[in-house]
Amino acid sequence: MEYGATGFWSGVVGVLAALAVIAGYLIGGARVVWLVSAVEVLAVMAWVAYRFRGRAHQRAAGEGPDAAHCERCRRARERLEARAAQPARY
């Protein structure tokens, strides 16, 4: 059922975006259409960044403040620790 609600609200946002572009054209022409479109693109990019950032950096329960929060960060931390453990080369 959640997908249906998401699909509905996506459709509503799409229709509102199209109406905003049409209203921008009727009010001020091509420059207002570009402005409205730019605002819409920035809003979508911000929403997508917010959604994916929240999913990509979730901490597992029981991890401390120094623990890696994702697999990629865990591997990077291991590489840094391995590099720090090696003696300095001169």
Protein Blocks (a to p, Z undefined) as FASTA:
>chain_A
ZZmmmmmmmmmmmmmmmmmmmmmmmmnojmlmmmmmmmmmmmmmmmmmmmmmmmmmccce
hiafkbcfbfklmmmmmmmmmmmmpccdZZ
